[in-house]
């Protein structure tokens, strides 16, 4: 919880404890329970997965930093490839996961070249 919200809540509770007339305390407590119920509902709500987008070869190759022909040649090795009839598409979320886990192929190729050439 951010510090501004914490301090605002602390001030509100302190004001309620010391300044609210006793006849207003039940309404204040009811409001606290309402906020608490909303917070619990938010905690238990299902997490919505981000929507995936299917990319064409040009966009996928650009994200990976490789040529379109290399992408097509090695498509069977990539877990983010999707086939729609004869069309080959690429899952944007899958591609992002792949890059996070393995790094773009062009970078691994570059490191291999550097290792070999010194």
C-alpha positions as CSV (number, residue, x, y, z in Angstrom):
1,X,0.0,0.0,0.0
2,X,1.4,3.4,-0.8
3,X,2.4,5.7,2.0
4,X,0.0,8.5,1.1
5,X,-3.0,6.1,1.3
6,X,-1.7,4.6,4.6
7,X,-1.4,8.1,6.2
8,X,-4.8,9.2,4.9
9,X,-6.4,6.1,6.4
10,X,-4.5,6.6,9.7
11,X,-5.7,10.2,9.9
12,X,-9.3,9.2,9.1
13,X,-9.4,6.5,11.8
14,X,-7.8,8.8,14.3
15,X,-10.3,11.5,13.5
16,X,-13.2,9.0,13.8
17,X,-11.9,7.8,17.2
18,X,-11.5,11.2,18.7
19,X,-13.8,13.5,16.9
20,X,-16.9,11.7,15.7
21,X,-19.9,11.9,17.9
22,X,-21.0,8.5,19.3
23,X,-24.2,8.5,17.3
24,X,-22.2,8.7,14.0
25,X,-19.9,5.8,14.8
26,X,-22.3,3.1,13.5
27,X,-22.4,4.8,10.1
28,X,-18.6,5.1,10.1
29,X,-18.2,1.4,11.0
30,X,-20.7,0.4,8.3
31,X,-18.6,2.4,5.8
32,X,-15.4,0.6,6.9
33,X,-17.2,-2.8,6.4
34,X,-18.4,-1.8,3.0
35,X,-14.8,-0.8,2.0
36,X,-13.5,-4.1,3.5
37,X,-16.1,-6.1,1.5
38,X,-15.1,-4.4,-1.8
39,X,-11.5,-5.1,-1.1
40,X,-12.2,-8.8,-0.4
41,X,-14.2,-9.0,-3.6
42,X,-11.3,-7.5,-5.6
43,X,-8.9,-10.0,-4.0
44,X,-11.1,-13.0,-5.0
45,X,-12.0,-11.8,-8.5
46,X,-10.4,-13.9,-11.2
47,X,-7.3,-12.4,-12.7
48,X,-7.9,-11.5,-16.3
49,X,-5.2,-12.6,-18.7
50,X,-4.0,-10.0,-21.1
51,X,-5.4,-10.4,-24.6
52,X,-3.1,-12.0,-27.1
53,X,-2.5,-10.5,-30.5
54,X,-1.5,-12.5,-33.6
55,X,1.4,-10.9,-35.5
56,X,2.4,-11.4,-39.1
57,X,5.9,-12.5,-40.0
58,X,7.2,-9.0,-40.5
59,X,6.2,-7.8,-37.0
60,X,7.4,-11.0,-35.4
61,X,10.8,-11.0,-37.2
62,X,11.2,-7.3,-36.2
63,X,10.6,-8.1,-32.5
64,X,13.0,-10.9,-32.6
65,X,15.6,-9.0,-34.6
66,X,15.9,-11.6,-37.3
67,X,14.9,-11.8,-41.0
68,X,11.5,-13.0,-42.1
69,X,13.1,-15.9,-44.0
70,X,14.9,-17.1,-40.9
71,X,11.7,-16.9,-39.0
72,X,9.9,-19.0,-41.5
73,X,12.8,-21.5,-41.9
74,X,12.9,-22.2,-38.1
75,X,9.2,-21.8,-37.3
76,X,8.9,-25.4,-36.1
77,X,11.4,-24.5,-33.2
78,X,9.3,-21.6,-31.9
79,X,6.5,-22.2,-29.4
80,X,4.7,-19.0,-30.3
81,X,3.9,-20.1,-33.9
82,X,0.2,-20.4,-34.8
83,X,-1.3,-21.8,-38.0
84,X,-4.5,-20.5,-39.5
85,X,-5.0,-22.6,-42.6
86,X,-2.0,-21.8,-44.8
87,X,-1.2,-18.6,-42.9
88,X,1.5,-18.6,-40.3
89,X,1.0,-16.2,-37.5
90,X,2.8,-15.5,-34.3
91,X,1.5,-15.0,-30.8
92,X,2.6,-11.7,-29.3
93,X,2.4,-13.0,-25.7
94,X,4.2,-16.2,-26.6
95,X,6.9,-14.2,-28.5
96,X,7.4,-11.9,-25.5
97,X,7.7,-14.9,-23.1
98,X,10.2,-16.5,-25.5
99,X,12.3,-13.4,-25.6
100,X,12.2,-13.1,-21.8
101,X,13.3,-16.7,-21.3
102,X,15.8,-17.2,-24.2
103,X,16.6,-13.8,-25.6
104,X,16.2,-13.0,-29.2
105,X,18.0,-15.4,-31.6
106,X,20.0,-12.6,-33.1
107,X,21.6,-11.9,-29.8
108,X,22.5,-15.5,-29.2
109,X,23.9,-15.7,-32.7
110,X,25.9,-12.5,-32.1
111,X,27.4,-13.9,-28.9
112,X,28.3,-17.2,-30.7
113,X,30.1,-15.2,-33.4
114,X,31.9,-13.1,-30.7
115,X,33.0,-16.3,-28.9
116,X,34.4,-17.9,-32.1
117,X,36.2,-14.8,-33.3
118,X,37.4,-13.6,-30.0
